[in-house]
């Protein structure tokens, strides 16, 4: 799972309406508006005003990670991994839509003064759908297929469900994380990733092998060798185990098919991405102590023992790192500030999961977004409680919390997983669970004396402000939808109230703690019961915003919605 702590960019915030000057000729303005509308209709492109406004929502940050400590061998390895990352981007471009390369060529052929803006938007979004405007199409009018490029674009859930019921012998292949579903006459066929994306996976595998031949670190050599094999076989299990065992190297790389957010039809298909990062050993060691409490955190969950999961491994390494390159699903839309991988429940049960905080990305988001946002969300005496320390700790405990609670479950005596049962609802609920459970576990650490209990107000203020940061993103995004749900549920519990005079919120600490407990309990029950219909109803009820929240979000137009990090390329 990835953490961005971000939901719900309102449609109104995306508009770029410009008031008419009183001295302008109304007839001339109407004629100009008609001409623009006709041009958009004819070319299928959004207006230049829209493109610029959307582009301006994102702050471009020149990232300058510290690489001076790398030796010559490590530098060679990192540069090879950066090359492999770019191949993950080529694959993901086609996973979002196989037609994307041709669509980009169409934009280029169109020409015109807005072509540069269109191409910039296309490249940032890996396609013609705006990630920070609820996937609004800015080229053409076709909505992004819910199944992206993983399924036939015209296939409905009803058709697929019926086909699976009629052909149970094909279910494992068709629902695999690592296959693309295609039509073959009246049949559906599963094409392995290693076949569908061989053009890019084979050179990526060779780069992994070159890097493995150079490094003298045994654990990194093993991982890179096994990951190259996985690219050719679609069997990632052994390489995931090897990744968990990486040690004695500053190089922390995650590369391959991981997250399923792009598959909005079912949430089953994994998207290719990469994180090439360099670990900070001191910062990592300072946070590593918290992983030893994972079993205690599981025991402390506010649910009956039957919903607790003591079968997973509790090794869960923690790393604080600077990102030097991203690829694939890691690039477009909301920028990841931490990740918790692998997602394979078999690996989690054997070894837990690794949590990596991207300190340079997190730091940029705090300074440019969360810090200036706090005075617009909270009353003055609470706004100053929003601090970077608890943004980082909430990020860490969000990732730790992905390793807690239901994973492999029993439904009607049948062994299954939360993701399989909750389908497309799984991601938003899981991200919200990790947000709330993260805050709950920080409170637990305060009880244990690992963190100062006197800083509880800082935690709660930073948590609520972070929820608003998420709510500026589209409701189609898993973190965003989950954050909107948290807002409405906790507001209903009295965790915070609207101060009409200040036009801001005031947190009630005691009610916030109680609300977090109740919300966490309800979400764990939905997951542990594999309750798909209940989850849909729960999200439909709570994942909405009231007028006060909309007004607060509308007041943030001067603050970037997110950042666009620019990395140095080859080191």
KEVOTOR-307502 format. One record per atom (N, C-alpha, C): x, y, z. Coordinates in pm, whole numbers, plus 50000, padded with zeros to 5 digits. Example, Ala and Ser with C-alpha at 12.3 -4.5 7.8 and 13.67 -1.06 7.14 Angstrom:
2
513194943150780
512304955050780
513204967050780
512854977550708
513674989450714
512905000350787
***
This chain:
571
500844988050000
500005000050000
500885012550000
500325023049946
501035035649944
500275045650027
501025055450077
500385065550162
500615079350103
499505086250082
499605099950036
498805109250127
497995103750217
497065110750305
496315121550229
495545118550136
494935128850053
493525125549998
491935129650018
490805127549924
490175139849862
489215142149809
488085148449748
488275162649697
488785163549579
488835176549512
487455179349454
486855189849502
485485192849459
485465197249314
484385193849246
484265197749106
484335212949092
483785220049189
483795234549180
485205240049189
486075233349263
487435238249276
488215236649148
487745227649062
488455225048937
488075234848827
486995242148846
486535251048741
487415263448733
487455269448618
488275281448599
487415292648544
486285295248610
485385305748564
486035319448584
485955327748484
486535341148491
485415351348481
485355360548577
484305370748575
484505380248458
483395384948401
483465394348289
483805408348341
484765415048279
484985429048315
483745437248278
483405447048359
482205454748334
482285462448203
483545465848159
483695473848039
483715465547912
483705452247923
483795443747804
482465443647730
482555440947600
481365439747516
480775425847534
479585424547594
479005411147618
478875402847493
478505409347383
478335401847258
479665396047212
480735404047225
482065399247184
482515387747273
482235388847403
482615378147496
481845365347465
480565366747435
479765354947403
480285348247276
480645356447176
481175350847052
482475343547076
483335349547164
484615343147195
484395329947268
483435329947362
483155317647437
482645306747345
481795310847248
481275300947152
482405295247067
483335303747028
484465299146946
485315289147023
485555292247152
486345282947234
485625269747250
484325270347275
483545258047291
483575249747164
483445256547049
483505249246922
484865242846901
485925250046939
487275244746920
487485232547008
487025233147132
487165221747222
486395209847168
485195212447121
484365201647068
485015195146947
485625203646862
486205198346739
487475190546765
488315195246858
489595188646881
489535178446994
488505179247078
488445170347193
489385174647303
489895187047297
490835191747398
490175201847489
490595202047616
490135212147709
490755225647672
490195236447727
490685249747698
492065251847762
492805261347708
494125264647763
493995269547907
492915276847938
492705281648075
492585269948172
491805260048132
491655248248218
493005241448238
493735239248129
495005232248137
495985239548228
496045252848215
496975260548297
496555260248443
495245261648469
494765261448607
495065248048674
494875237248600
495145224048656
496645221948678
497445226648584
498895225548597
499395233448717
498785245148740
499225253848849
498875248148987
498015238248993
497705232049122
498895224449179
499855221249094
500965212749135
502245220849141
502915220449255
504165227849273
505335219249227
506085224349132
507265217049082
508415219049181
508955207949230
510025208349330
511255201449273
512365208749266
513635202649224
514215195149344
514195182049337
514675173849448
516195172249438
516865173749550
518325172749554
518745162649660
518475149849635
518835139649734
520345138949753
520735135449875
522155134149907
522665120849854
523585121249759
524155109049702
525665108549720
526225118349793
527685119449804
528305107349874
527565100649959
528125089450036
528205076449957
527605075849836
527635063649757
529045061149704
529485048449708
530745045249644
530505042549496
531575040249421
531455038649276
530555026849240
530675015749312
529865003949285
528385006849306
528065013149419
526675016149450
526085025949348
526905035349303
526435045049206
526075038149074
526895028649032
526595021148910
525275013548923
525085007249038
523864999549060
522635008649056
522705019949125
521575029249129
521245034248988
522255037348909
522005042248773
521325031848686
521675019148704
520985008448631
519535007248676
519295009048805
517925008248857
517085020048807
517715031548791
517005043048735
516565040048592
517415033548516
517035029648380
515855019848382
515915010248473
514815000548484
513515007348525
513615017648609
512415025048651
511685031048532
512445036048437
511825042248319
511065031848237
511505019448239
510785008748170
509465005648241
509435006748374
508185004948447
507165015448403
507645027448373
506755038048326
506165034648188
506975028648102
506475024747970
505365014247983
505545005048075
504504994748097
503245001048154
503415009448257
502245015048324
501445024148231
502135031148143
501435039448044
500415031047969
500775018847935
499895009847860
498905002747951
499245001048078
498284995248172
497115004748195
497385017548197
496285027248213
495375027148090
495965025947973
495195024947849
496155020647738
495925009047676
496815004547568
496925014747454
495905023347440
495915033247332
496695045747367
497265046747486
497925059047529
499045063847436
499915054947387
500955059947296
500375066647171
499315060947115
498705066946997
497985079847034
497365080247152
496705092547195
497715103947206
498875101047261
499915111347272
500355115947134
500465106547041
500855110146904
499795119146841
498525116646870
497445125046817
497575139346869
497885140646997
498055153947055
499215161346987
500295153946964
501455159946899
501105164546757
500375156246685
500005159646547
499045171446540
498255173246644
497265183946645
497915197646625
499065199646693
499715212646683
498915223246756
499295235646743
498585246546811
499315251046935
498915262646987
499635268747098
499455261347230
498385253347241
498175246147367
498755232047365
499455228247257
499975214647247
500985211747359
501835221447389
502855219447494
502195216747629
501135224447659
500405222347785
499715208847786
499105205147675
498435192147666
499415180747689
500565181547627
501565170947642
502095170447785
502255182047848
502705182247987
501665175548077
500405178748055
499335172448132
499285157448105
499405153747979
499365139547943
500495131948013
501695137248008
502845130248067
502755129648218
502225140048281
502075139748427
501035129448471
500015127548387
498895118948424
498955105148361
499975102548280
500085089748209
498785086948132
498345096948060
497125095547983
496305108347985
495155108347918
494345120547904
493325122848014
493525116848132
492575118448243
493275124848361
492725135748410
493365143848513
493205137548651
494305133148708
494285126248837
493805135148951
494055148248944
493645156949054
492365164549021
491585159148928
490255164648897
489315153048866
489285143248955
488375131848943
488435125148805
489665124248750
489895117648622
489125124248508
488945137048517
488285144548410
489115143548282
488515140048168
489285139248043
489605153147989
490885155847965
491265168847910
491605167747761
491555155547708
491675153247563
490625142847527
489715146347440
488605137447411
487575138147522
486545130147509
485455130247607
485245116647673
486005106647630
485825093147684
486305092247827
485455087647919
485935085748056
486945074448063
487805074948163
488775064148180
488035051448219
488255040348147
487575027848181
487895023748325
486895019048397
487125015048536
488165004048546
488214995548446
489204984848445
490504988648379
490675001748347
491885006648282
492214997848163
493464993748147
493854985148037
493954970548076
493404967148191
493514953348242
492424944148186
491324950048140
490174942448091
489734948747958
488914941747881
488314948147763
487564960747805
487764971547732
487204984447772
485684984247781
485034975647702
483574975347700
482994964947795
483834958347873
483344947647959
482784953148090
481614948548128
480994952748253
481284942548363
481074946748486
481254937548598
480254926048588
479034929148546
478014918748536
478444908048435
479004912448323
479454902848223
480594894248276
481544900548342
482704893148394
482284883448503
481434888048593
480964879148701
480234867048643
479404869548543
478674858448481
479624848848412
480644854148348
481604845648279
482374837048380
482804843148491
483524835548593
482654824448651
481364827448671
480454817348725
480284805748627
480304808848498
480114798448397
481414790948364
482564796848399
483864790748367
484764791048490
484394783948595
485184784348719
486614779448700
486844771048598
488194766048575
489154777148530
488614788448482
489454799548437
489614810548543
488934809248656
488894820248751
490274824048802
491094814348837
492404817448895
493234825748798
493224822148671
494024829348573
493434843148544
492114843948529
491484856548492
491534866848604
491544862348729
491564871548842
492954873348900
493944867448841
495324868548890
495784883048891
496654886348986
497264899548991
498044902648864
498534892148798
499544893948695
499104889448557
497824891548523
497334888548389
496484899948337
496444901248205
495544910548136
494424902248074
493194906448095
492034899248042
491704904647903
491584895447805
491264899447668
490184890447612
489564895147503
488554887347434
489204878747326
488684866647313
489064857847202
487754851947151
487094859447060
485754855547018
484804856947134
484104846147168
483174846347280
483854843047413
485114839547407
485854835747527
486654847547582
486934846847712
487884855947775
489154848047801
490294854247776
491574847747799
492424856447889
493304849847964
494224856748054
495614856647993
496144868347962
497484869547905
498444873348016
499454865248047
500394868448154
501134881548127
501434888848234
502194901148219
503504898648145
504164887448174
505464884548114
505364883447962
504174880347912
503944879747768
503484893347715
502494899147782
501904911747736
502944923147734
503834923447833
504774934547847
506224930147828
506424919447753
507774914047734
508724924447674
508214933147587
509054943147520
509824951747620
509244953747740
509894962147841
510414953847959
509764942647988
510204934348101
511524927348072
511744923347949
513004916547918
514214925847936
514194937947880
515324946947908
515434950748055
514274951848125
514324954648268
515014943248342
514704930848303
515334919248365
516844919448342
517254923148222
518684923648193
519384934448277
518714945848297
519274956148384
519404951348528
518414943748575
518504937848709
519714928648720
519924920748616
521044911348617
522394918548610
522454929448533
523684937348529
523994943148666
522964948548732
523154954248865
523564943448965
522964931548952
523314920449042
524764916249023
525244916848901
526624913048874
527614923148932
527204935548945
528094946048995
528144946349147
526974945249213
526944946949358
527654935449429
528324939049537
528974928749621
528154926049746
526994932449756
526114929949871
525294917349842
525454906749922
524774893949892
523254895049888
522674902649982
521204903249987
520654911049867
521334921749826
520884929249709
521074921049582
522184913849574
522444905349458
521334894849444
520944888849556
519904878549552
518574884349507
518204895849563
516924901949526
516884905549377
517934912149329
517944916449189
517904904549094
518594893949129
518594881849045
517204875549041
516574874449157
515244868349164
514184877349101
514344890449111
513364899349049
513464898648897
514684897148845
514834895248700
514104882648655
514234872048733
513544859548702
512034861448706
511564868848805
510124871148819
509544878748700
510304888248648
509834895648530
509564886248412
510254874948410
510104865548298
509094854448327
508734852548455
507894841148492
506574844948558
506434857348603
505254862048676
505134855848815
506174849648864
506174843948999
507064852849086
506434861449166
507174871549242
507424867549386
506954856149429
506984852649571
508404852249627
509294844749563
510654843349617
511384856849618
511174864849514
511854877849511
511284887349616
510004885949649
509434894149756
510044890449891
510224877549914
510884873250037
512304878750043
513014878249930
514384883249925
514424898349950
513414905449898
513364919949922
513204923050070
512424915250140
512254917150283
513574915350358
514484907650302
515744904350370
516904913350330
516654923950253
517734933150216
518384939050341
519714939350346
520404945150461
521804949550421
522364958250502
523754962850487
523994969650353
522984976550302
523124984250179
522284996850190
522805008150141
521985020350143
520915020350035
520995010749942
520065010549828
518785003149866
517695010149863
516375004349891
515535006249767
515274995349694
514534996549569
513344987049570
512184992449536
510994984349512
510644985949366
510554975049293
510314975949150
509534963749103
508414966249034
507584955248987
506104958548995
505244948648980
503794950848990
503334949749135
502754960449188
502374960649329
500914964649351
500634977649343
499344982849386
498234980149284
497004979649336
495854976549251
494884988349239
495315000449277
494425012049272
493915014849131
494755012649030
494375016048893
493205007548844
493084995348895
491964986648861
490764990648947
489965000148896
488795004648971
487584995748948
487724985848861
486624976548835
486534966248947
487684960448983
487694950249088
488794952449192
489824960049160
490944961449252
491774948849260
491864941349149
492594928649149
493934929349076
494064938048977
495234937748889
496324947248938
497554942148942
498684949748994
499304958448885
499654970648924
500284980148832
501784980548856
502534982348748
503994983148759
504414996948809
505394996848898
505945009348951
507335006849006
507995017649045
509315016049106
509595027749200
510345024749304
510875034649397
512365031649410
513205040549363
514635039249384
515005049249493
515435044149607
515665052749723
516995049349790
517465058849871
518695057249948
518355059150096
518685049150176
518295049150317
519145058650402
518475064350501
519145072150607
519245062950728
520435057650758
520535047550866
520165052851004
520515065451033
520215070851165
518725072951184
518075079151084
516635081251093
515875067951097
516345058451019
515695045251017
515795038551152
516975039251213
517175032851344
516305039451451
516125052751440
515325059951539
513865055451539
513355051451423
511955047251413
511775032151424
512865024951408
512775010451401
512205004151528
512335011251641
511855005551768
510365002751767
509605010351685
508165008851689
507684995551632
508474989551543
508034976851485
507944965751590
508704967251698
508694957051803
507384957151882
506564967351861
505284968251929
504134963051842
504414957951724
503334954051633
502394943851696
502924933851762
502054923851826
501194930351934
501774939452010
501014946452113
499944955452050
500284961751937
499294969951868
498124961551821
498424949651769
497354940551727
496454937251844
497054934051957
496274930452076
495434942152125
495894954452100
495224966452150
494084971252060
493854964751948
492774969051860
491424967851933
490514977451912
489254977751988
488174968451931
488544955651912
487624945751856
487844932551927
486904923351908
487064909951964
488274903051901
488824893251973
490024886451927
489844879651792
488624875751758
488424868651633
488694877651511
488724890751532
489044900051424
490534903751421
491294898851516
492714902151524
493514891651448
494674895851401
495464887251313
496864885551372
497064874251441
498384871351497
499144861451410
498604858651290
499254849051201
500324855651114
500194868751091
501174875651008
502514876351079
503574877350997
504894879651054
504994893751108
505814895751210
505944908851272
507354914351259
508094909951154
509444915351135
509374929851092
508684932450984
508354945950938
509494956050951
510524955150866
511584965250869
511044979150839
511714989150896
511335003150873
512535010550817
512305018250712
513385025950652
512915040250627
513785049750658
513585063650618
514575066050505
514085070550391
514925071350272
514585083750190
515535087650107
515295098050008
515095091449873
514035095349804
513805089749671
514695096949570
515305089049479
516135094849374
515525092849236
514515083949227
513805081849100
512535073849126
511495077249056
510265069449061
509875065148922
509075054748913
508625050048783
507225044348790
506535044048675
505225037648667
504185043948755
503435035748825
502305039948907
502725049349019
504015050149048
504525059249150
504575073649102
504415076148972
504675089448917
503425098248906
502325093948843
501215103248820
500385105748944
499665116748943
498705119349050
499365122449182
498705118349288
499155120949424
500525114649447
501465122749495
502815117649517
502905109849648
503455098149639
503585089249753
504605094649852
504265094649981
505225098650083
505725086750163
505125075150143
505595062950208
504925051050142
505545039450155
504895027350105
505135015750199
504215006350193
504214994650279
504014982550189
505094975350162
505084964350068
505844952450125
505644940450068
504774937149956
503334935350001
502424934449902
501014932449931
500624917749935
501514909049894
501244894649892
501024889650035
499794885050061
499454880750196
500314869150243
500814860950150
501684849750189
503004855050246
503544865450186
504784871450236
504534878250369
503394884950380
503074891850506
502944881950622
502354870250593
502214860350698
503554854450737
504484853850642
505804848250670
506754858350733
506724870750683
507744880450724
507204894250759
505904896450746
505384909850766
505534918050639
505724930950655
505874939850539
506864950850576
507504956350474
508494966950493
507844980450476
508204989650565
507665003150558
508795012750523
508615020550417
509635030050373
509015043950366
509575053350442
509135067150441
510055074950348
509485082150253
510265090150158
510405104150216
511485106250291
511615118250373
511675131050291
512295130650173
512375142950094
511025146650033
510225136749997
508885139649944
507975144550056
508045137850171
507225141850285
507565156050329
508855159150337
509275172450380
508765183350288
508815180650157
508335190550061
506835192750075
506095181950101
504635183350115
504275190850244
505045188550350
504745195650474
504945210650455
506085214550400
506405228750387
505505235950289
505185229650177
504435236350072
502925234950085
502465224750161
501025222050162
500445221750304
500885212350387
500205210350515
500415222250609
501625227350619
501895238450711
501055250750677
501025255450552
500185267150522
498695264150524
498325251550518
496915247850519
496315248250660
497125245750761
496625244350898
495795256250945
496235268750922
495425280150970
494085281650898
493905275050785
492645275750713
491665264950761
492175254950832
491345243850879
490955245651025
491905249551108
491705249551254
491685263651311
490985265151423
490955277851493
492385281651533
492665294651550
494055299051569
494805292051681
494155289451795
494885283351906
495185268651884
494615262451779
494925248451749
495725246951620
495705256951532
496415255951405
497915254151425
498475260651527
499905259651552
500335246051604
499365237351634
499695223951682
500045214251569
499815218351446
500135209951330
501645210351306
502325199051322
503785198751316
504285187451226
505475189251174
506075179351084
506315166051157
506695166751284
506975154451359
505805144851351
504585149851371
503435140751371
502935137751231
503285145751134
503025141650996
503865129450963
505135129551005
506005118150978
505585105951058
505235107951186
504815096551268
503485090751219
502565099351179
501295094151126
501545086150998
502485090950916
502825083650795
503395069850829
504325069550925
504915056750966
503855047351021
503025052351112
502045043551176
500915039851081
500645048250982
499725044250875
500265031650808
501555031850774
502145020350705
502225008150797
502595010350922
502594999151018
501204992951029
500195001351024
498824996451043
498314988250926
498924989750809
498574980850698
498904966350731
499804964250825
500194950650863
499344945150976
498344952551020
497514948451132
496074946751087
495324939151165
493914936951134
493724925751034
492504923850986
492184912450900
492964912550769
493394900750727
494054898950598
493464886750530
493944875150569
493324862650528
492164859950624
490974857750571
489774856450655
488964844250613
488004840550697
487064829850665
485684836050645
485074832950533
483714837650503
482884825450469
481914822350555
481094810350534
481934797650532
482994797350613
483864785650619
484874784950506
484854794750417
485764794950301
486924804350329
488144799550306
489324807850325
489484817350209
489614830350239
489704840450135
490504852150191
490504863550123
491194875450172
490244887250170
490594897550248
489784909750251
489694915750111
490824916550041
490804922649908
489894915149812
489914901949817
489084894149726
487614896349753
487244897349880
485834898749916
485304912949893
486124923049925
485644936749915
485854942849777
486594936049691
486754940049550
487184954649539
486444962449457
486854976249430
486694985349552
485974980549655
485804988349777
486994986849872
487854977049847
488884973349943
489904984549965
490364990849859
491465000549872
491085012549957
489935018749929
489535030650005
489335027250152
488715015850181
488505012050321
489825009150389
490735002350319
492034999150379
492845011650407
492835021250316
493585033650339
492995041350457
491685041850466
491055048650579
491365041250709
491305028050704
491645020150824
493045023350872
493995024250777
495385026850814
495545040950871
494795050750818
494835064250875
494385064151020
493215058351043
492615058551177
493405049651272
493775037851226
494545028851311
495925034751342
496475042351246
497745048851271
497655058651387
496605067151387
496415076451498
496155068951629
495365058251620
495065050051739
496355044151797
497245039551712
498485033351760
499475043651813
499445055951760
500285066351820
499795069551961
498485070051979
497935071852114
498385060552206
498455048452152
498915036852228
500385038552267
501195043852175
502605046252206
502755056952315
501825066252319
501845076152426
501525069652560
500585060052558
500285052552680
501485044552728
502275039452630
503445031452662
504645039852704
504555053052688
505655061752725
506705063452616
506445058152497
507405059552387
507305073352321
506175079752335
505965093252286
505335101552398
505595114552404
505065122752513
503535124152506
502865120352611
501405121852615
500995136452608
501895145452647
501595159752643
501455164852500
501895156752402
501805160952262
500565155352192
499615150252269
498415144352210
497655154352123
497595166852168
496875176852089
497565179251954
498895178151951
499615179551825
499255168251729
499175156251783
498785144651701
497405146851639
496415150451722
495045151451673
494885162951574
495575174151598
495505185451506
496145181951372
497285175251377
497965171451254
497155161151178
496515152051250
495665141951186
494505148551110
493785157751175
492625163851109
493055172550991
494115180351008
494595188450896
495035179450780
495655168250812
496065158850708
494885153050633
493785151150703
492575146250637
492065156450534
492145169250569
491735179450473
492705180150355
493965177850380
494925177550269
494515166650170
494085155450224
493645144550137
492355147950065
491485155350129
490185157950069
490235167849953
491405172749921
491525181349803
491755173149678
491925160149693
492135151449578
490815145249536
490805139249420
489555134249365
488965122749443
487645122049441
486935111249509
487205097849443
487745097749322
488095085149256
489345079249317
490105087249392
491365082649450
491085076349585
491725064749611
491385056849730
491605064449860
492745071349874
493015078849996
491985089950015
491625096349904
490685107349910
489305103049955
488825092449897
487485087549935
487475083250081
488565076750123
488655072550262
488705084250358
489385094950320
489475106650407
488135113750420
487385114550310
486055120650316
485165112850412
485285099650408
484505091350500
484895094150645
486205095450673
486655098350809
486095111650858
486145121750771
485645134950808
484185134250854
483335128250771
481905128350802
481585119950925
482215108550937
481955099651051
482365106651181
483575112051184
484085118151307
483345130951342
482935138551240
482125150551266
480815146451335
480215135451286
478965130551344
479155126451490
480365122151524
480665117951662
481045129851751
481075142051693
481435153851773
482915155451794
483745148551714
485205149351731
485725163451704
485015170851621
485345184751595
484055191951560
484055204951579
482845212851553
483225225351477
482275230551402
482485242451322
482325254851409
483345263251412
483285276051481
482885286451377
481625290351379
481095299151274
481785312651275
482125317751393
482755330751402
484145330651339
484885320051364
486255319051311
486275313451170
485185306651131
485175300051000
486185288650995
486375282051109
487355271351122
486785260451213
487505249551226
487085238651313
487825239051447
487135234051549
487765232251680
487635217551719
488745211651757
488785197351792
488415195651939
487605185551966
487305181052103
488135168352123
489205169252200
490155158252213
489525145252259
488715145752363
488115133552418
487175127052317
486345135052251
485415129452153
486155124652028
487265130951994
488065126351882
488625112351911
489165110352028
489685097152064
488585086552059
487425089752114
486315080252114
485845077551971
485815088051890
485385086351751
486355077751672
487645079751693
488645071451626
488475056751664
488215054251792
488005040451838
486785034251771
485685041551767
484445036051708
484585033851558
485195043451490
485375042151346
486295030351314
487365028951390
488285017851367
487585004551388
486795003551491
486034991251517
485104987951401
484374997851355
483414995351245
484134990751118
485274996851087
485984993150964
486584979150975
487134975851090
487704962351107
486614951851096
485434954651150
484324945151138
483964942750991
483904953550913
483584952050770
484634943550700
485884945950731
486964938150668
486934923650716
486844921750845
486894908250900
485724899650859
484594905950833
483414898550787
483384896850636
484324903250566
484294902850420
482994908350366
482494919150428
481144924150401
481174934450287
481044929550166
481094938250048
479924948050045
478704943150059
477534951950054
477544961750170
477954957150287
478024966050402
479054977050381
480164973650320
481204983650293
480704993950193
480024989350087
479474998749989
478515008450057
477645003350143
476675011850211
477365021450308
478375016650377
479115024750474
479805036450403
480475033550291
481165044050217
480165053750154
479055048650103
478045057350043
477465066950147
477315062250269
476745070650375
477705081550420
478995077950436
479915087150502
480875094450408
481145089250290
482135095550201
481535107350126
481055117150203
480455129250148
480925141050233
480845152950175
481275164950247
480135174850262
480135181950375
479115192250396
479615205650342
478775215850354
479105228950297
480295235450367
480465233150497
481595239050568
482915233550515
482965220450496
484185214350443
484475219650303
483435220850221
483625226050086
484165240350089
483655248250183
484115262050192
485585262750235
485975254450329
487365254150373
488285250050258
487895239750186
488715235150074
488785245949966
487665252749943
487655263349841
488555274949880
488855276550008
489705287550053
491195284750032
491515272749983
492915268649974
493505270149834
492885278149749
493305278749610
494745283649593
495265291249689
496635296349677
497675285849719
497205274849776
498105264249822
498115253049720
499285248149680
499305237049584
498505225149634
497865218149542
497165205849578
498175194749605
499235194549526
500275184549545
501555189649481
502575181349478
503855185249421
504215176549301
505085181649218
505695173849110
507185173649137
507695162749196
509135162249223
509925159549095
511015166649079
511895164648964
513225159649016
513595147648974
514805141149023
515965143248925
517195141948973
518345145448889
518635135948775
517995124248769
518295114648663
519495106248702
520395103648608
521575095548638
522455102648741
523005094948834
523815100748942
525275101948900
***
